[in-house]
Amino acid sequence: MLRFSLAVMGAVSIGWAVTLFFVVRAAIDLGGQGRPLWNAITAGMVSWFVIDSALSVATGFGLNVVPNIALALMYIVGLIASGALKRPV
């Protein structure tokens, strides 16, 4: 049962990674008009980070928070580099 759960979670994670890849590319291509996409991606990232990190700590796997932080930081760097946070002129 554990192997099945891990396989399903891996497939779901890969599917979401592919989806996010294309959504982020679209948001970058849209420039200032891509703000709603960035808001949606950020809401998803925050939801995942809070829930996954809290459950990791609660179940005794607190070290899982370290890669969560790394992934969140990569997202933040990409968001800042995209220019999506700049105010429209």
C-alpha positions as CSV (number, residue, x, y, z in Angstrom):
1,M,0.0,0.0,0.0
2,L,2.9,2.4,0.8
3,R,4.5,1.8,-2.6
4,F,1.2,2.5,-4.3
5,S,0.7,5.8,-2.3
6,L,4.3,6.9,-3.2
7,A,3.7,6.1,-6.8
8,V,0.5,8.1,-7.0
9,M,2.0,11.0,-5.1
10,G,5.0,11.0,-7.5
11,A,2.7,11.0,-10.5
12,V,0.7,13.9,-9.0
13,S,3.8,15.8,-8.2
14,I,5.2,15.4,-11.7
15,G,1.8,16.4,-13.2
16,W,1.7,19.6,-11.1
17,A,5.3,20.4,-12.0
18,V,4.5,20.2,-15.7
19,T,1.4,22.3,-15.2
20,L,3.3,24.9,-13.2
21,F,6.0,25.1,-15.8
22,F,3.6,26.1,-18.5
23,V,1.5,28.4,-16.3
24,V,4.7,30.2,-15.2
25,R,5.8,30.6,-18.8
26,A,2.4,32.0,-19.8
27,A,2.5,34.4,-16.8
28,I,6.0,35.6,-17.9
29,D,4.9,36.0,-21.5
30,L,1.8,38.1,-20.4
31,G,4.0,40.5,-18.5
32,G,1.9,42.9,-16.3
33,Q,-1.3,41.2,-17.5
34,G,-0.1,37.9,-16.0
35,R,-0.7,39.1,-12.5
36,P,-3.8,36.9,-11.9
37,L,-1.7,33.9,-12.9
38,W,1.0,34.8,-10.4
39,N,-1.6,35.3,-7.7
40,A,-3.0,31.8,-8.4
41,I,0.4,30.2,-8.4
42,T,1.4,32.0,-5.2
43,A,-1.8,31.0,-3.4
44,G,-1.1,27.4,-4.4
45,M,2.5,27.6,-3.2
46,V,1.6,29.1,0.2
47,S,-1.2,26.5,0.7
48,W,1.2,23.6,-0.2
49,F,4.0,25.0,2.0
50,V,1.9,25.6,5.1
51,I,0.1,22.2,4.9
52,D,3.1,20.1,3.9
53,S,5.4,21.7,6.4
54,A,3.0,21.5,9.3
55,L,2.2,17.8,8.5
56,S,5.8,17.0,8.1
57,V,6.6,18.4,11.6
58,A,3.5,16.9,13.1
59,T,4.4,13.4,11.8
60,G,8.0,13.5,12.9
61,F,9.5,14.3,9.5
62,G,10.5,17.9,10.3
63,L,13.6,17.7,8.0
64,N,11.2,17.7,5.0
65,V,10.7,21.4,5.8
66,V,14.3,22.1,4.5
67,P,13.6,21.2,0.8
68,N,10.2,22.9,1.1
69,I,12.0,26.1,2.1
70,A,14.5,25.6,-0.8
71,L,11.6,25.2,-3.3
72,A,9.7,28.2,-1.9
73,L,12.9,30.3,-2.2
74,M,13.4,29.2,-5.8
75,Y,9.8,30.3,-6.5
76,I,10.3,33.7,-4.8
77,V,13.5,34.3,-6.8
78,G,11.8,33.4,-10.0
79,L,8.8,35.6,-9.2
80,I,11.1,38.6,-8.4
81,A,13.2,38.0,-11.5
82,S,10.1,37.9,-13.7
83,G,9.3,41.5,-12.9
84,A,5.7,40.5,-12.0
85,L,5.9,42.4,-8.7
86,K,6.8,45.7,-10.3
87,R,4.0,48.3,-10.3
88,P,2.6,49.1,-13.8
89,V,3.7,52.5,-15.1
